[in-house]
Structure formats: C-alpha cells, structure tokens
Amino acid sequence: MLVKRIIPCLDIKDGKTVKGVNFKYLREAGDPIELVRWYTKQGADELIFLDITATNEKRKTLSSLVKKISRYIDIPFTVGGGIREEQDVESLLNAGADRISINTFGFKNPKILEILSRRFGSQCIVLSIDTKYEENEWRVYLNGGRIPTRKKTLDWAEEGANRGAGEILLTSMNHDGTKNGFAIDIIKKISERLSIPVIASGGAGKLEDFYQVFKNGKADAALAASIFHYGEIKIPNLKCYLNHFNIPVRITTIKDNEIS
C-alpha cells in the first residue's frame, strides 16, 4: 500500500509567506526560507510553493526565490503561480523545482497539458484546481480564486488527467482557512474517478481531519498551511496519530527538541 503524504504549502505574496480564509484576508505567516528548513527537518513528505498573486498580477513566478529554497530542501518541491508559457516550466525546473503546478494557464489552454507531459513527463505536471461549491455544484475558479467559470470541477479534473496531468491538487475555496475539515465529498468523487493521485487542500484544522480525508475522502496526500506554519499541529505528531489509526505514512525519527 502506498504511503499517504503530508504536504505543507507556502502561499507566497511579495516574497513572503501568507495565509488567509476563503482566499481572502491574507496575513503574514513567516519567512519562506525558514519555514522550508523547518519543514524539511520536521519530516514533511513534500513542499508546495504557490505564488498566489503572480497570475492576477500578470507576472512570472519568483524563480529567484525558488532557486534559494531549492538549496535548503531534500524532499520533492512543487512550484506554481504565473505559468503562462512552456518556457516558464523549464525555467522553474532549472531553478530547482521537481514539479510544476498548472492552474489558470492549463484551463485556458488545455492542450498545453499534453505538450508539457510529453516534454517533461506527466510526473512533473500537477493540475491545480481551485473549486467552489455554489448552485448545488462544484465549479472551477481561475486567477487565484478571483474568476468563476461554469466548468464542473469533476469534468475538468477528468479532462486534465486524460490530457497528461500526473496529479491533481484540489483546493476547496469554501473550506480554505476555516479549519472545519476538508471537502470530503468532491475529494472522494475525484479520487475514485481518476487513476492519478489527488492532493486534498483546504480546511485542515485538527488531527481527525487528516484521518477523514485519507479514510473517507480516499486522498493520496493532504496539504495544509496555517496549522503547520503557526505550530498548531506538528507534522511528527500528526504522522504518529495517523499511524496509530493504520493510515500508512512515512515515519521520520526526530529528536524531541526539533519538534517544538
């Protein structure tokens, strides 16, 4: 059985880590370099770095910061935000990223997923979907949750997988930052429909939320931000909890003084 992954996410704005609620009310959450070093030591399975305003501001992802982060990390590192052409993907991979998260660019240019997966390998391409439940349906949002579409989330996830995406990063805007648990229903539907891994994002607040998203949501990985950034949940403690309930996770031996 494949182990479930725990993934801290660094939402970056103006070169600083931030976190909000429902994609709004952003506040600073720490220096990205220090957080990367801490999470690597804590036993995180991966890290995701999202330049959350790059697309809306029509600029490139902060490749210089990606290059700095790559010096301190020895676990898989996914980068997203501001991707507008094939060259952007190549530049970020050359800067040290292991995988690239494609969101708005992929939605507006679906064929690019096929091109990128052929050139770089599907394992390098993560389709990031921001979704919101409204009018009794989960629908896709673009530009960091600013622009609604009529596209059903399940349909877009399936199309993205068929076009070559190697993984889905699904973020519920309704649950983001609320700490009330993940969007189990849509996560489960996508996980059961697709043969590629699904990363659940949005809503983690307590240990049980991770258990539920793995057990009932069938997610392959769970992402969180503020609860990790502010030390509300420690990754080693979370993994011990999940292991106790027979959720397969990678356990890393960490000294007590490195948990605090």
Secondary structure, DSSP 8 states (H G I E B T S, - for coil): ---BEEEEEEEEETTEEEEEETTEEEEEEE-HHHHHHHHHHHT-S-EEEEETTTTTTT----HHHHHHHHTT--S-EEEES---SHHHHHHHHHHT-SEEEE-HHHHH-THHHHHHHHHH-GGGEEEEEEEEEETTEEEEEETTTTEEEEEEHHHHHHHHHHTT-SEEEEEETTTTTT-S---HHHHHHHHHH-SS-EEEES---SHHHHHHHHHTS--SEEEESHHHHTTSS-HHHHHHHHHHTT--B------HHHH-
